[in-house]
Amino acid sequence: MQHIQFRPAARRLVVAAAVAVMAFGTTASAVAAGGIRNCVDLTGKNAARVGCYELVWSGGVEYRMTFSNQSFDGNTPQQLDRFYVLAPQTETPQGPVPWFMHDHVVRDIPGDGGTNTLKLTGYFVLCSEQGLTNGSCTALWQSFGGPAMPFAEHVNGHLLTSTNAIEGAADAGDVTLVDLGPSSVMVASISRSK
């Protein structure tokens, strides 16, 4: 799989932006009485300390993933699943942040009907230079105050709503996976019941 390597200063900017997007959201909206809030609705320095949910794609199906909090304290687990962040795959983004529209993809969840706990680390899914040059990867260009990055929307006209689709596109050189590093580690639970 193709991975991007950033210089230390650029990497810090990308990781800071990713953590801000994944952990803090940008806008507060009216919260329905009771229930857990969408992560993008949380703001302020305490946002990473409360439970919230995000919609995610898993095996081509959209599910609700619940986070007990969005910052992981303690030693980084050895076995981490990937939490892919990419351009919206439908007209309704899972992360409707005005300055960063995005969706999320996690591995296929087991079919046992129970709740599965995942330890995750963040990855951006970007169109590679090859994918942009040969037209196989359609990008949504977005910026966090620095240079715009080509977040992958589709590869060869196909949605990227499963890890197989994303990792296959990476193996073919159409997308590049950007590892956001240890500051993006999260623990969440997901269930087959939507």
N, C-alpha and C positions, 0 to 999 in steps of 0.2 A: 504494500500500500504506500501511496505517496503521502509524505508529511511535509509541512512547511516548517522551516527553522527560521525564527526571527532573531535578530540581534537583540541583546539584553534590553535596551531602551524600548525598542519596538515591541518586544514580547511583553514588557511591563504594561505598556499602553493597551495592547490587545487583551491581556488578562484582566486588567482593571476594568475595561469596558465590558468584558464578558461577565465578570463577577457582578458588576452593577446591573447588567441586564438580567442575569439569572437570579440575583439575590434581592435586589431592592425595588425593581419596577420603577415607574416614573410618575404615575398619576394615581390619585386617590379617587375612588368612585363610591357611590352609595353602596353600602353593604346590606344585603338582605338580613332581616332579623335572624339571629342564630346562624349556625353553620360556619364552616371554615371558608376563608376568603381566598380568592385567586391571588397567586403570588405577585402578579403585576399590579395589583391594587394596593400593595403595601408600600409605605414610604418611611423615610426617616432612619435614624441609626439603629433602632430596635427592630426593624423589619426582618432582619436575618434571625431573630430570636423567637419568632412565633411560627406556629404551624400554618400551612397554606397548601393550595393545590395548583397544579398546572395540567393542562391537557397535553397528552403525548401520543405519538403514533407508535404502534407496536404491531409488527406483522401486517401492516396495511390497514389496521383498525385503530380508531381513536379511543383512548381510555383516559381516565382521570388518575393522576399520580399525586399522592399526598406526601408532603415533606413535614417531618416533625419540627424542623427548623432548616434554615438554608445555609448554615455554616457548620462545618464539621470540626469539632474539637477533639483532640486526641491524636494518636498515631495514625498515619495514613494506612488504610487497609491494603494488603498485598494484592488481593483480587478485586479489581474494579471493573464494572461494566461501563460501557460508553454511553454518555448522554449527548447525543448529537443535536446541534443547534444549526438550523438552516433556514432558507427563505420559506415563506408560507407555501403550503402545498395545495391550499384551496383558497377561495375568496375570503374566508374568515380566518385570519391568523390566530394561532394559539397564544401568541404573545403580541397583543395589539398595542404595543408601546409605540407612540406616534413617531419616534425617531429611529425605531428599530423593530420592524415587523418580522416575526419569526415563528417557526414551529420547532418541535422537539421530536426526536426518535430514540427509542430504547429497544433493546433486544426483545425478541418474541418471548412473551411470558408463558410459563408452563400452563398446560391445559387442565390442571387439577381442580380448578374452580376456587382455590383458596387465595389468600393474599400473599404476595411475594415481596420480600424486602430486598431492595437493591442498594448496593453501594456503588455510587456513580462518580465519574469524572468527566468534565466537559470537553467537547470537541466542536470547533466550528467546521462546517462543511462548505468549502469554497470551490467555485469552478477553478480548475487548473488552467495554466496557460495553454496547454494542449487542448483542453475542452472548449476554451473560449475561441481559440484559433480555428479549430475544425468545426465549430458550431454545434458540437454534441451536447454542451452544457449551457443551459439558459440561466443567466444570473440576474439577481436583484442587487444592484450596487448600493451599499449602505456605509455610512461613516459614523464614527464616534468622536468627531472633532479632529480626526487625523485623515489620512488617505482613505478613500472609499474602498471597500472590499467586496468581491463578487460572490455573495452568498448564493449557493446552488438552489435553483427552483426546480428544474427538471433536467434529466439526462436522456438524450435521444427521444424526447417527448414523453418520457415515463416519470411518474411521481417517485419521490424518494421517501416513502412512508414505511420502510422496513430497513433493518440493519443489512440484510442481504443486498438490497438495491444500492445502499450507500457504499458498502464495502466492495461490491462488484464494480461500481463506478470508480472507486479509488484504485482497485486493482487494474482497471483498464486505462488509468491515467486521466480520466475525465474530471475528477474532483480531487481536491487536496484536503486532507484532514489536519486541522490545527489543534494540537494538544494544548489545552489551556492550563495544564500543570496542577500541582497540588492545591493551589488556592481554590480550585473549582470542585473539590470533593464534596459530595452530598450523600445523604441517606434518605431513601424514600420507600414507600410501599405502593404497590399497584395490584389491582384485582381484576379478574376477567369480567366481573360485573361492572358495567359502565356507570 
